[in-house]
Amino acid sequence: MDQPLIQLHCEHNLSKSITIGEAIFDESYLLELAKTSGFYKRTPRKIDICSLLASICAEGITGSPSCNDLAISIESNNQGCGPSRQAVHQRMGDSLEIFVHRLLEDLIARRLKSEHIENADSTSESEPFANYNRVLVQDSTVIKLPGHLFAEFSGVSNGHSSVCNARIQSTYDLITKRLVNFSIDPYSKNDLTAAPELPIETGDLVLRDRGYLVLDEIQRHLDAGADCIYRHKTGILYLDPQTLDPIDLTMRLRQSGHLDINVLLNNKAQTPVRLVAAPVNEETANIRRMKAKKEKSGHNPSQAVLDLMDWTIYITTIPLDRADFGKLLGLYGLRWRIEVIFKAWKSYMNFDVLHRVSRCQMFIILKARLLVVTCCTNILYNSLEKTLLRKYQAHISILKLINFVTAIPSNMLRAIYSLSLNDSQADDFHQTILRYCCYDRRKRRNFCQILEEIA
């Protein structure tokens, strides 16, 4: 393997080596945070915070590191002077979890080290998305945890076995191309419960699947001066704005085929929304019906539910003069971006690989992985995408980029270091990214091209 993640010898100063934490944050800040979090009470002899953090990040993205693995990693990069696995175990406590959590919060908030990544902030902002300050995509992914944590995190169980799971909620802003929020929750905390916890601001557009659809959530968007788009969810009742009578949705769709009307939701506030529908082809409708029957585990959906699968139906707060059905279809399709990011986590970062660890150690490992994810997504992808588009008219695949920086761990530090160089100095690295991390040229549009057209 190439140079380990915890060290990178810079081209212009071979005597200088930096860790991933020092590459992103000021060293003085890391030391101060280590003291305020309780990790440092006196000057460490063998386990300094930068080496430990870098070892957790390096080992964490290749598997589930034991304390012995971390001790070996620290020793190999300290030229034979390393701690015991027992000493590492003693440091994997609440103070380290607080430290990593604070780093993750600061990385999301962009409180970074300017001299190494000075170009990242200057190139991170996108052109304004029409009518919106942020376009937020929220979704969750489930990861398997060690079984002994079942009492705290729940999961799925039957008479023969039980599986412990955690649910990770993530929110991605399509305009700034940044992950803006994370939470690690018990499996029993579903998307409906998590929906009201998403901070919403004036000028936001929120894209979520119907698992987050709570009628009062739509009213919360209106109260905040934000917009949202949801797919129709079985069981929702729509009211006629004039008579307040329930609308027979199936009958209306059969009569007109297409639908674009203003309705009221059947909640206490009687929230006004726009109901938009268009027919789909027979093949798509049949695939939906097959999927619905499969998900019902042998209990067939009602005929009314199956009939509605002949249409794509949206509920939105966006008025007609700003988005017709085609625009709504395109906007909602952007929600798939968060699924691609989840795929990168699980395919290239061993995100759901954990051995039998304590609750505290589990949080440390997962948050260290999220730290690497956020660095890849918010800093590296964000900046390199703009640079390569300007220089070569090429778009970077976020899947390929995350694969590149995690396949050989030192590639992440190479990428971070390249951000502080000018175009000529970083040209060799840009050529490498162009070769291995960009979309192939093809007729089918990639995500970046679709986003540009819609924005």
C-alpha positions, 0 to 999 in steps of 0.5 A, spaced: 500 500 500 502 507 498 503 512 504 498 511 510 493 515 511 496 519 517 502 521 514 503 525 507 510 528 505 509 534 502 513 535 495 516 542 497 518 540 504 520 532 505 521 533 512 514 535 514 508 530 515 501 531 516 495 527 519 488 528 516 486 532 522 492 537 521 490 537 513 483 539 515 484 543 521 489 548 525 493 544 529 492 549 535 485 548 534 486 540 535 490 541 541 485 546 544 479 541 542 482 535 545 483 539 552 476 542 552 473 535 550 477 532 556 482 527 552 488 531 554 489 532 561 497 532 561 502 532 555 501 525 552 507 520 551 505 515 546 498 517 544 497 524 541 490 526 538 492 527 531 495 520 530 489 516 534 484 520 530 488 518 523 489 511 525 481 510 526 480 514 520 485 509 516 483 503 519 475 505 520 474 505 512 478 499 511 474 494 516 472 494 523 479 496 527 480 493 534 484 496 539 490 492 537 489 494 530 490 502 532 496 500 536 499 497 530 497 503 526 500 508 531 506 504 532 508 504 524 507 511 523 511 513 530 517 509 527 517 503 533 515 508 538 507 506 540 502 504 545 499 498 547 492 495 545 490 496 553 493 504 552 489 505 546 482 501 549 483 506 555 483 512 550 477 510 546 472 513 551 467 519 552 472 524 551 474 521 544 467 521 542 466 528 544 472 530 540 470 526 534 463 529 534 465 536 535 470 535 529 464 533 524 460 539 526 465 544 525 467 540 518 460 541 516 460 548 518 466 549 514 470 551 520 477 549 516 484 550 516 485 555 510 492 555 508 491 547 506 484 548 503 484 555 501 481 554 494 476 549 497 471 555 500 473 560 494 470 555 489 464 551 493 458 555 492 454 554 486 450 558 481 444 560 484 438 555 484 432 558 481 427 561 487 431 557 492 437 558 497 438 551 499 435 544 495 435 539 501 435 532 500 434 527 506 434 520 507 436 514 511 440 508 511 440 502 515 446 499 518 447 492 522 450 493 529 453 488 534 447 484 537 449 486 544 447 493 542 440 490 541 437 493 547 439 500 546 438 500 538 433 495 537 432 492 530 428 486 527 427 479 531 423 473 531 423 467 535 429 464 532 434 470 531 435 478 532 438 483 528 441 489 531 440 495 527 442 503 527 438 508 522 443 514 520 439 520 517 443 524 512 441 531 509 445 533 502 444 540 499 444 540 492 446 547 491 452 547 495 454 540 494 455 539 501 452 534 507 449 539 512 446 534 517 447 527 520 444 523 526 445 516 528 439 513 531 436 507 534 432 503 528 425 504 532 426 511 530 423 511 523 423 517 518 416 519 520 419 521 527 425 524 524 421 528 519 420 534 524 427 534 526 430 537 520 431 544 520 427 548 515 429 555 513 426 561 508 428 559 501 429 552 502 426 546 497 426 540 501 425 533 497 424 527 501 420 520 500 413 518 502 416 515 508 417 522 511 410 524 509 406 527 515 401 532 513 403 537 519 410 537 516 407 540 509 404 546 513 411 547 517 414 548 510 409 553 509 410 557 515 417 557 514 417 560 507 419 553 504 417 549 499 417 541 498 415 535 494 412 529 496 409 523 492 402 521 494 401 516 500 396 511 500 391 513 505 391 521 504 385 524 504 384 531 499 378 536 500 375 540 495 377 547 497 370 550 496 366 545 499 371 541 503 368 534 501 373 529 500 375 528 493 375 521 489 382 521 487 381 515 482 375 517 479 378 524 478 384 521 474 380 516 470 375 522 468 381 527 466 387 522 465 392 528 468 390 532 474 393 539 476 389 542 482 389 546 488 386 542 494 386 542 502 389 536 506 385 533 511 389 535 517 387 540 523 390 546 519 387 544 512 393 545 509 393 548 502 397 544 497 397 543 489 396 536 487 399 534 480 398 527 476 400 524 470 399 517 467 405 512 466 406 507 461 403 500 462 410 497 463 412 502 469 405 501 472 405 493 472 412 494 475 409 498 481 404 493 482 409 487 482 413 491 487 407 493 492 405 486 492 412 483 494 412 488 499 406 487 502 409 480 504 403 476 501 397 481 503 395 484 496 394 491 496 387 494 495 384 495 488 384 502 489 391 502 491 393 498 485 389 502 480 393 509 482 399 506 480 397 508 473 399 515 475 405 518 478 402 523 483 405 529 487 403 533 492 407 540 492 407 547 495 410 550 489 405 554 484 404 552 477 407 558 474 414 556 477 413 548 476 409 544 471 409 536 472 415 535 467 419 540 472 416 537 478 418 530 475 425 533 474 426 536 481 424 530 485 428 525 481 434 529 484 433 526 490 436 520 488 443 523 489 443 521 497 442 514 495 448 514 490 452 517 496 449 511 501 452 506 496 459 510 496 459 509 503 457 501 503 461 499 497 467 503 498 468 504 506 465 498 509 460 503 513 456 497 515 462 493 518 463 493 525 465 487 530 463 487 537 465 494 540 462 498 546 456 503 544 462 509 545 467 505 541 461 504 535 460 512 535 467 513 535 468 509 529 462 511 525 463 518 526 470 518 524 467 514 518 462 520 517 468 525 518 472 522 512 465 521 508 464 529 509 471 531 507 470 527 501 463 530 499 464 537 502 471 539 500 474 534 495 468 533 490 466 540 491 472 543 489 475 538 484 468 538 480 469 545 479 476 545 477 476 539 472 469 542 469 473 549 468 479 546 465 477 540 462 469 540 461 469 534 465 464 532 471 467 528 477 463 521 479 462 522 486 462 514 487 469 514 483 472 519 487 470 516 494 473 509 491 479 513 489 481 516 495 479 510 500 482 505 495 489 507 497 488 512 503 494 517 502 490 519 496 485 523 500 491 527 503 494 528 496 487 531 494 487 535 500 494 538 499 492 539 491 487 544 493 492 549 496 496 549 489 495 553 483 493 549 476 500 548 474 502 545 480 496 541 481 496 539 474 499 532 475 494 530 480 488 533 476 490 528 470 490 523 475 483 525 477 481 526 470 483 519 468 480 515 474 474 519 477 470 522 471 464 520 468 465 517 461 463 521 455 456 518 453 450 520 450 446 519 457 446 525 461 450 524 468 447 527 474 451 533 474 448 535 467 441 533 469 442 538 475 445 544 471 439 543 466 434 543 472 438 549 476 
